């Protein structure tokens, strides 16, 4: 996926700015190939993955807090402001 996003680094930079504006520490790591965002990127719509605030994914203890969901909404709002 890196080769798709490499030509659109404004997506990563703006996601980072949105996180910082929402008081969320951005964690930028390489993306593996099985995500919806990866599939869409290879179909022509570059979209890096944004976190959801969840924990213990794909296991019996997978969960998310209300506070985590609220922060995810805050990040999305800040991201929309950057592109509006």
N, CA, C and O atoms as a GROMACS GRO file, in nm:
protein
  336
    1UNK      N    1   0.081  -0.119   0.000
    1UNK     CA    2   0.000   0.000   0.000
    1UNK      C    3   0.086   0.126   0.000
    1UNK      O    4   0.040   0.232  -0.040
    2UNK      N    5   0.208   0.115   0.044
    2UNK     CA    6   0.296   0.232   0.052
    2UNK      C    7   0.311   0.301  -0.083
    2UNK      O    8   0.318   0.424  -0.089
    3UNK      N    9   0.316   0.222  -0.191
    3UNK     CA   10   0.334   0.284  -0.322
    3UNK      C   11   0.212   0.367  -0.364
    3UNK      O   12   0.226   0.461  -0.442
    4UNK      N   13   0.096   0.334  -0.315
    4UNK     CA   14  -0.025   0.411  -0.347
    4UNK      C   15  -0.026   0.541  -0.267
    4UNK      O   16  -0.050   0.649  -0.322
    5UNK      N   17   0.000   0.531  -0.138
    5UNK     CA   18  -0.005   0.648  -0.050
    5UNK      C   19   0.112   0.742  -0.074
    5UNK      O   20   0.101   0.862  -0.048
    6UNK      N   21   0.224   0.691  -0.123
    6UNK     CA   22   0.343   0.774  -0.144
    6UNK      C   23   0.314   0.896  -0.230
    6UNK      O   24   0.375   1.002  -0.209
    7UNK      N   25   0.225   0.885  -0.325
    7UNK     CA   26   0.192   0.997  -0.411
    7UNK      C   27   0.086   1.090  -0.352
    7UNK      O   28   0.048   1.189  -0.414
    8UNK      N   29   0.041   1.058  -0.233
    8UNK     CA   30  -0.067   1.135  -0.169
    8UNK      C   31  -0.035   1.161  -0.022
    8UNK      O   32  -0.121   1.143   0.065
    9UNK      N   33   0.085   1.204   0.005
    9UNK     CA   34   0.126   1.219   0.145
    9UNK      C   35   0.047   1.325   0.221
    9UNK      O   36   0.052   1.329   0.344
   10UNK      N   37  -0.025   1.411   0.149
   10UNK     CA   38  -0.110   1.508   0.218
   10UNK      C   39  -0.214   1.436   0.304
   10UNK      O   40  -0.257   1.490   0.406
   11UNK      N   41  -0.254   1.316   0.263
   11UNK     CA   42  -0.349   1.238   0.343
   11UNK      C   43  -0.292   1.204   0.480
   11UNK      O   44  -0.360   1.218   0.582
   12UNK      N   45  -0.167   1.162   0.481
   12UNK     CA   46  -0.102   1.126   0.608
   12UNK      C   47  -0.077   1.252   0.691
   12UNK      O   48  -0.103   1.254   0.811
   13UNK      N   49  -0.025   1.356   0.626
   13UNK     CA   50   0.004   1.480   0.698
   13UNK      C   51  -0.122   1.542   0.758
   13UNK      O   52  -0.120   1.588   0.872
   14UNK      N   53  -0.230   1.542   0.683
   14UNK     CA   54  -0.354   1.599   0.736
   14UNK      C   55  -0.416   1.511   0.844
   14UNK      O   56  -0.474   1.563   0.940
   15UNK      N   57  -0.404   1.381   0.831
   15UNK     CA   58  -0.452   1.292   0.938
   15UNK      C   59  -0.372   1.317   1.066
   15UNK      O   60  -0.428   1.318   1.176
   16UNK      N   61  -0.242   1.336   1.050
   16UNK     CA   62  -0.157   1.366   1.166
   16UNK      C   63  -0.198   1.499   1.230
   16UNK      O   64  -0.208   1.508   1.352
   17UNK      N   65  -0.221   1.601   1.148
   17UNK     CA   66  -0.264   1.731   1.201
   17UNK      C   67  -0.399   1.719   1.272
   17UNK      O   68  -0.420   1.778   1.378
   18UNK      N   69  -0.491   1.643   1.213
   18UNK     CA   70  -0.623   1.625   1.273
   18UNK      C   71  -0.612   1.556   1.409
   18UNK      O   72  -0.680   1.595   1.504
   19UNK      N   73  -0.528   1.456   1.417
   19UNK     CA   74  -0.507   1.388   1.545
   19UNK      C   75  -0.453   1.485   1.649
   19UNK      O   76  -0.503   1.491   1.762
   20UNK      N   77  -0.353   1.560   1.611
   20UNK     CA   78  -0.293   1.655   1.705
   20UNK      C   79  -0.393   1.760   1.749
   20UNK      O   80  -0.394   1.799   1.866
   21UNK      N   81  -0.477   1.808   1.657
   21UNK     CA   82  -0.579   1.907   1.692
   21UNK      C   83  -0.684   1.850   1.787
   21UNK      O   84  -0.745   1.924   1.865
   22UNK      N   85  -0.705   1.720   1.780
   22UNK     CA   86  -0.803   1.653   1.866
   22UNK      C   87  -0.738   1.599   1.994
   22UNK      O   88  -0.801   1.523   2.068
   23UNK      N   89  -0.613   1.636   2.019
   23UNK     CA   90  -0.539   1.587   2.136
   23UNK      C   91  -0.524   1.436   2.137
   23UNK      O   92  -0.536   1.371   2.241
   24UNK      N   93  -0.497   1.379   2.018
   24UNK     CA   94  -0.471   1.237   2.003
   24UNK      C   95  -0.330   1.223   1.950
   24UNK      O   96  -0.294   1.287   1.851
   25UNK      N   97  -0.250   1.140   2.013
   25UNK     CA   98  -0.113   1.120   1.966
   25UNK      C   99  -0.116   1.029   1.842
   25UNK      O  100  -0.155   0.913   1.852
   26UNK      N  101  -0.076   1.082   1.726
   26UNK     CA  102  -0.080   0.999   1.606
   26UNK      C  103   0.028   0.891   1.610
   26UNK      O  104   0.141   0.914   1.652
   27UNK      N  105  -0.010   0.774   1.566
   27UNK     CA  106   0.083   0.662   1.552
   27UNK      C  107   0.082   0.625   1.404
   27UNK      O  108  -0.018   0.576   1.352
   28UNK      N  109   0.193   0.648   1.338
   28UNK     CA  110   0.201   0.624   1.194
   28UNK      C  111   0.284   0.499   1.171
   28UNK      O  112   0.404   0.495   1.199
   29UNK      N  113   0.217   0.396   1.120
   29UNK     CA  114   0.284   0.267   1.096
   29UNK      C  115   0.244   0.218   0.956
   29UNK      O  116   0.141   0.259   0.903
   30UNK      N  117   0.325   0.131   0.897
   30UNK     CA  118   0.289   0.075   0.766
   30UNK      C  119   0.157  -0.002   0.774
   30UNK      O  120   0.123  -0.060   0.877
   31UNK      N  121   0.086   0.000   0.664
   31UNK     CA  122  -0.045  -0.064   0.657
   31UNK      C  123  -0.032  -0.196   0.582
   31UNK      O  124   0.031  -0.203   0.477
   32UNK      N  125  -0.092  -0.299   0.637
   32UNK     CA  126  -0.091  -0.428   0.568
   32UNK      C  127  -0.202  -0.432   0.462
   32UNK      O  128  -0.279  -0.337   0.450
   33UNK      N  129  -0.210  -0.538   0.388
   33UNK     CA  130  -0.296  -0.544   0.272
   33UNK      C  131  -0.440  -0.586   0.290
   33UNK      O  132  -0.514  -0.582   0.192
   34UNK      N  133  -0.486  -0.625   0.406
   34UNK     CA  134  -0.620  -0.680   0.417
   34UNK      C  135  -0.729  -0.583   0.456
   34UNK      O  136  -0.844  -0.625   0.473
   35UNK      N  137  -0.698  -0.457   0.470
   35UNK     CA  138  -0.798  -0.363   0.519
   35UNK      C  139  -0.886  -0.311   0.405
   35UNK      O  140  -0.848  -0.317   0.288
   36UNK      N  141  -1.002  -0.259   0.441
   36UNK     CA  142  -1.090  -0.197   0.342
   36UNK      C  143  -1.019  -0.079   0.276
   36UNK      O  144  -1.029  -0.060   0.154
   37UNK      N  145  -0.948   0.001   0.357
   37UNK     CA  146  -0.876   0.115   0.302
   37UNK      C  147  -0.773   0.074   0.200
   37UNK      O  148  -0.753   0.143   0.099
   38UNK      N  149  -0.707  -0.036   0.223
   38UNK     CA  150  -0.608  -0.087   0.129
   38UNK      C  151  -0.675  -0.129  -0.001
   38UNK      O  152  -0.628  -0.096  -0.110
   39UNK      N  153  -0.784  -0.200   0.010
   39UNK     CA  154  -0.856  -0.243  -0.110
   39UNK      C  155  -0.904  -0.123  -0.192
   39UNK      O  156  -0.891  -0.122  -0.314
   40UNK      N  157  -0.960  -0.023  -0.124
   40UNK     CA  158  -1.005   0.098  -0.195
   40UNK      C  159  -0.888   0.172  -0.258
   40UNK      O  160  -0.900   0.225  -0.369
   41UNK      N  161  -0.775   0.176  -0.188
   41UNK     CA  162  -0.657   0.246  -0.242
   41UNK      C  163  -0.612   0.183  -0.373
   41UNK      O  164  -0.580   0.254  -0.468
   42UNK      N  165  -0.610   0.051  -0.378
   42UNK     CA  166  -0.566  -0.016  -0.500
   42UNK      C  167  -0.670  -0.006  -0.612
   42UNK      O  168  -0.640  -0.034  -0.728
   43UNK      N  169  -0.792   0.034  -0.577
   43UNK     CA  170  -0.896   0.057  -0.679
   43UNK      C  171  -0.902   0.203  -0.722
   43UNK      O  172  -0.989   0.241  -0.800
   44UNK      N  173  -0.808   0.287  -0.672
   44UNK     CA  174  -0.799   0.424  -0.717
   44UNK      C  175  -0.843   0.531  -0.619
   44UNK      O  176  -0.840   0.649  -0.652
   45UNK      N  177  -0.883   0.493  -0.499
   45UNK     CA  178  -0.924   0.590  -0.397
   45UNK      C  179  -0.830   0.579  -0.278
   45UNK      O  180  -0.858   0.504  -0.184
   46UNK      N  181  -0.716   0.651  -0.280
   46UNK     CA  182  -0.619   0.639  -0.171
   46UNK      C  183  -0.682   0.675  -0.036
   46UNK      O  184  -0.734   0.785  -0.019
   47UNK      N  185  -0.676   0.584   0.057
   47UNK     CA  186  -0.734   0.612   0.190
   47UNK      C  187  -0.656   0.539   0.299
   47UNK      O  188  -0.673   0.418   0.319
   48UNK      N  189  -0.572   0.613   0.368
   48UNK     CA  190  -0.502   0.554   0.481
   48UNK      C  191  -0.601   0.518   0.591
   48UNK      O  192  -0.707   0.579   0.602
   49UNK      N  193  -0.566   0.422   0.671
   49UNK     CA  194  -0.651   0.379   0.781
   49UNK      C  195  -0.642   0.477   0.897
   49UNK      O  196  -0.533   0.521   0.934
   50UNK      N  197  -0.755   0.510   0.953
   50UNK     CA  198  -0.761   0.590   1.074
   50UNK      C  199  -0.804   0.498   1.187
   50UNK      O  200  -0.886   0.409   1.167
   51UNK      N  201  -0.750   0.520   1.304
   51UNK     CA  202  -0.785   0.435   1.417
   51UNK      C  203  -0.928   0.456   1.463
   51UNK      O  204  -0.989   0.560   1.436
   52UNK      N  205  -0.979   0.358   1.533
   52UNK     CA  206  -1.115   0.366   1.586
   52UNK      C  207  -1.116   0.383   1.737
   52UNK      O  208  -1.220   0.412   1.795
   53UNK      N  209  -1.002   0.365   1.800
   53UNK     CA  210  -0.996   0.372   1.945
   53UNK      C  211  -1.022   0.238   2.012
   53UNK      O  212  -1.032   0.230   2.134
   54UNK      N  213  -1.033   0.134   1.933
   54UNK     CA  214  -1.060   0.001   1.988
   54UNK      C  215  -0.936  -0.067   2.043
   54UNK      O  216  -0.824  -0.018   2.029
   55UNK      N  217  -0.959  -0.179   2.106
   55UNK     CA  218  -0.852  -0.258   2.169
   55UNK      C  219  -0.876  -0.406   2.147
   55UNK      O  220  -0.990  -0.449   2.127
   56UNK      N  221  -0.770  -0.485   2.151
   56UNK     CA  222  -0.776  -0.632   2.146
   56UNK      C  223  -0.854  -0.683   2.024
   56UNK      O  224  -0.940  -0.770   2.036
   57UNK      N  225  -0.823  -0.626   1.908
   57UNK     CA  226  -0.896  -0.660   1.786
   57UNK      C  227  -0.893  -0.809   1.753
   57UNK      O  228  -0.795  -0.879   1.780
   58UNK      N  229  -1.002  -0.856   1.694
   58UNK     CA  230  -1.017  -0.992   1.640
   58UNK      C  231  -1.001  -1.100   1.746
   58UNK      O  232  -0.956  -1.211   1.717
   59UNK      N  233  -1.038  -1.069   1.866
   59UNK     CA  234  -1.031  -1.169   1.972
   59UNK      C  235  -1.155  -1.159   2.060
   59UNK      O  236  -1.240  -1.072   2.039
   60UNK      N  237  -1.164  -1.245   2.157
   60UNK     CA  238  -1.284  -1.248   2.243
   60UNK      C  239  -1.298  -1.125   2.332
   60UNK      O  240  -1.406  -1.099   2.385
   61UNK      N  241  -1.190  -1.049   2.349
   61UNK     CA  242  -1.195  -0.931   2.435
   61UNK      C  243  -1.191  -0.800   2.357
   61UNK      O  244  -1.163  -0.694   2.414
   62UNK      N  245  -1.221  -0.807   2.227
   62UNK     CA  246  -1.224  -0.686   2.146
   62UNK      C  247  -1.327  -0.590   2.205
   62UNK      O  248  -1.440  -0.629   2.237
   63UNK      N  249  -1.286  -0.464   2.218
   63UNK     CA  250  -1.376  -0.366   2.279
   63UNK      C  251  -1.335  -0.224   2.241
   63UNK      O  252  -1.226  -0.202   2.188
   64UNK      N  253  -1.423  -0.130   2.270
   64UNK     CA  254  -1.394   0.012   2.253
   64UNK      C  255  -1.467   0.086   2.364
   64UNK      O  256  -1.576   0.046   2.407
   65UNK      N  257  -1.407   0.192   2.409
   65UNK     CA  258  -1.472   0.273   2.512
   65UNK      C  259  -1.549   0.387   2.448
   65UNK      O  260  -1.524   0.424   2.334
   66UNK      N  261  -1.643   0.441   2.521
   66UNK     CA  262  -1.718   0.557   2.472
   66UNK      C  263  -1.620   0.672   2.449
   66UNK      O  264  -1.633   0.747   2.352
   67UNK      N  265  -1.524   0.687   2.539
   67UNK     CA  266  -1.424   0.794   2.525
   67UNK      C  267  -1.342   0.775   2.397
   67UNK      O  268  -1.310   0.872   2.328
   68UNK      N  269  -1.309   0.650   2.365
   68UNK     CA  270  -1.235   0.621   2.242
   68UNK      C  271  -1.316   0.656   2.118
   68UNK      O  272  -1.262   0.711   2.022
   69UNK      N  273  -1.444   0.623   2.122
   69UNK     CA  274  -1.530   0.658   2.009
   69UNK      C  275  -1.543   0.810   1.995
   69UNK      O  276  -1.541   0.863   1.884
   70UNK      N  277  -1.557   0.877   2.109
   70UNK     CA  278  -1.567   1.024   2.105
   70UNK      C  279  -1.441   1.086   2.044
   70UNK      O  280  -1.451   1.179   1.964
   71UNK      N  281  -1.325   1.034   2.081
   71UNK     CA  282  -1.199   1.087   2.026
   71UNK      C  283  -1.190   1.060   1.876
   71UNK      O  284  -1.140   1.143   1.801
   72UNK      N  285  -1.238   0.945   1.833
   72UNK     CA  286  -1.238   0.914   1.690
   72UNK      C  287  -1.324   1.014   1.614
   72UNK      O  288  -1.286   1.059   1.505
   73UNK      N  289  -1.439   1.048   1.669
   73UNK     CA  290  -1.525   1.150   1.608
   73UNK      C  291  -1.454   1.284   1.603
   73UNK      O  292  -1.460   1.355   1.503
   74UNK      N  293  -1.386   1.319   1.712
   74UNK     CA  294  -1.312   1.445   1.715
   74UNK      C  295  -1.208   1.451   1.604
   74UNK      O  296  -1.192   1.555   1.538
   75UNK      N  297  -1.136   1.342   1.582
   75UNK     CA  298  -1.035   1.336   1.476
   75UNK      C  299  -1.100   1.356   1.340
   75UNK      O  300  -1.049   1.432   1.257
   76UNK      N  301  -1.211   1.288   1.315
   76UNK     CA  302  -1.280   1.301   1.187
   76UNK      C  303  -1.327   1.445   1.164
   76UNK      O  304  -1.313   1.498   1.054
   77UNK      N  305  -1.381   1.507   1.267
   77UNK     CA  306  -1.425   1.646   1.254
   77UNK      C  307  -1.308   1.737   1.218
   77UNK      O  308  -1.321   1.823   1.131
   78UNK      N  309  -1.195   1.718   1.284
   78UNK     CA  310  -1.077   1.799   1.255
   78UNK      C  311  -1.027   1.773   1.112
   78UNK      O  312  -0.981   1.865   1.044
   79UNK      N  313  -1.036   1.650   1.069
   79UNK     CA  314  -0.992   1.616   0.932
   79UNK      C  315  -1.084   1.682   0.829
   79UNK      O  316  -1.036   1.734   0.728
   80UNK      N  317  -1.212   1.680   0.853
   80UNK     CA  318  -1.305   1.748   0.763
   80UNK      C  319  -1.276   1.897   0.757
   80UNK      O  320  -1.281   1.958   0.650
   81UNK      N  321  -1.246   1.957   0.871
   81UNK     CA  322  -1.213   2.101   0.875
   81UNK      C  323  -1.091   2.131   0.787
   81UNK      O  324  -1.086   2.235   0.721
   82UNK      N  325  -0.994   2.041   0.786
   82UNK     CA  326  -0.873   2.064   0.705
   82UNK      C  327  -0.903   2.061   0.556
   82UNK      O  328  -0.838   2.132   0.479
   83UNK      N  329  -0.999   1.982   0.515
   83UNK     CA  330  -1.031   1.969   0.373
   83UNK      C  331  -1.147   2.058   0.329
   83UNK      O  332  -1.171   2.073   0.210
   84UNK      N  333  -1.219   2.118   0.426
   84UNK     CA  334  -1.335   2.201   0.391
   84UNK      C  335  -1.293   2.336   0.336
   84UNK      O  336  -1.377   2.418   0.301
   0.00000   0.00000   0.00000
